[in-house]
Amino acid sequence: MSQAISRFPLVTNMEQLPTDVRERILAVQEKAGFVPNVFLMLAHRPDEFRAFFAYHDALMERESDSLTKAEKEMIVVAVSADHGCLYCVVAHGAILRILAKDPMIADQIAVNYRTALISERQQLMIDFALHLASHRGVLDDGWQAQLEKVGFTLSDVWDIGAIAALFGLSNRLVSMARTPPNAEFYLLGRVPRATAS
């Protein structure tokens, strides 16, 4: 049984989308081999689609002082798991597995990051992200000192907080729309990709 992608309107003809939105979706499809449902869910509001992905890319694609792309995805998975967002746990769990080259890490973080096979530095990073995202916490002198002690710069701290905040938004929108994860995400990074002979 297939599940609807959104409780909100969906664009059924890609030609109806503004050129830049359509090109972004087609580029993702070309790279991934499928269109992630979140792109289709957000496309019915092109201005919000552009704003969301512009901020996403500004945070997730930029070089941080010391945060790796895999660590950024750890934050997304942990925050999304805490918020109960199946789509983001599954989709970003796939990205994390690929970036970390570890088929088990995303499940470990989603279920209980405190027992996951990650460093103390990464655990503190997630502690802080959840402090902000779930406990309405703030960056005080104590948190800043702890984070700097393990090598995070103030710019890294901003990235941790901004990623937690952006995915709080993403989690709420995807959950509201009841957007399911694409089936393809479940196996990505778990089994080796088929290679051409």
N, C-alpha and C positions, 0 to 999 in steps of 0.2 A: 504494500500500500504506500503510495507516495504522499508526502506531506506538502501542503501549500508553502510557498517560499515566504509569503508575507500576508498579513491581514489587511494590508494597505494596497493601493493600486500598484500594478506592475506594468511596465512598458512591455508590450508584447511584440512590438516591431522595433528593432534596433535603429531603423532609419528615422524613427520619430524622435530619437535622442539628439541633443546638441552634438555637433561633431566631436568636440573635445572629450565629452563623456563617453560617447560611442567608441572613440579611438582608445581611450583608457581601458575600457572593458575588453575590447578585442585584443589589446596588447597583453592583458593578463591571461586571457584565454589562450593566446598563442604560447605564452611561457609555461602556464600550468597544465594546459590540455583540457581545461574546463573553466567555467565562469563561477567564481565563488558567489554563493547566494547573497552575501551582504552587498555586493556591487549591484545586483538586480534590485534588492530591497531599497537601497538608497537612491537609485537612479530616477525614481519618480519625482524627486526634488533636486534638480541639477545644481542649484546654488549650494545646497547643503552637502551634496555629494562632493562637489569641488572643495568646499571648506574642510570637510572631514578628512578627505584624502590628502589635501595640502598639509594639514597639521600632522596627520599620521606620518607622511613622508619626511616632514621637517624633523620629527622626533626619531623615527625608527631607522631612517636611512643615513642620517648625519653621523659623522665620526664624533664620538664622545671622547672626553679626556681619557677615561679608562674602562668605561662600560663596553662590553662586546655586544654584537648583535644578538648572540645567544642569551646573554644576560638580560637584555631588553625583553626578549621573548619570555624569559623566566618570570619577569614582573607581570607581563600580560597574563600568562597562564595562572599564576598565583592569585592575582586580583580577580580574574574571571571566575576561577573556582570558588573563591570566597563569595562572589556575587551570584553564584549559581547559574552562570551563563554557559550553557552547553556549547553553543556555536563557537564562542571565542576560545573555550578550553580545547575543543577538538581542532579547530582551524589553526590556532596559534601553537597548540601542542605539536601539530605536524611540522610547522615551521621550526619550532625549537628542536625537535628530533633531528631534523635535517641539518640545522646549523651546528648543533652540538655533536652530531654524528653518534647519537646515543638513542637507541630505540626505546629505552625505559624512562628517561629523565622526565619527560612531560607528565607521565602518569604519576610518578613519584611526587612531583611538585604539586600536581592538582589534588592528590589525595591528602598528603601531609608533607609540606616542604621541609618541616623540621626533621623528618627522618629520611629525606631524599639524600642521595649521594652528591651533595654540593658542598662547596667550601663554606667556612664560617663567614667569610666576607659576603658571599652570595646569600647566605641565610640572613645576615644583618640587612642587606639590601632589600630583601623581601619583607622582613620585619618592618622596615621603615615604610615601604610602599603600602603595606596593609594598615599600618598606623595612620597613614594619611587617608587611604581610601575607605576604610571600614570603621575607623574609630574617631574620625573627625579630628585627627591629631594635627599638630603643628611642628614645624622645625624649630626646636628650641636649642639652647646652648649644649645641653646634654646629648641630644641626637646628633648635632653637628660634630661634636667632639668624637663621638663613637664612629661616625661615618668617615671622618677625616683620618682617624687612627688606623683604619684598615685600607686607606689609600684612595678614598673617593674625594674628588675635588668638589668645590661648591657648584661648579657647572654640572658634574655628574649627579649631585643631589637634586638639582633642578630637573635633570632628565628623568630620574627615578620618580619624582613627584608628578611631573607632567605626563609621563606614561601611565601612571596609576590613575590620574585624573581623566585622561582621554579615554582610557578603557572603561572607566566607570560610566562615561557617556555611552560608549559603544555597547557595553553590556546591557544597559537599560534600554537602548533603542532596539537591539536585536531581540531581547526578551519580550519587549512590548509587541513587536511585530510578529513574534513567534517564528522567527526565521531559523530553520534547521540547518545544521552543518551539511555540506555536500558529502555524499558517501565517499568520494575520493579521498577526503582528508583523513579518514580513519586509518588507512594503510600507509599513507605517506611517511617515510622515515622509519617504518617498522620493518619493511622487507626491501631487499635490494631491487633497484629499478632494472627492468629488462634491458639488456644491451643489444644493439643491432649486431647481427652476425656478419 
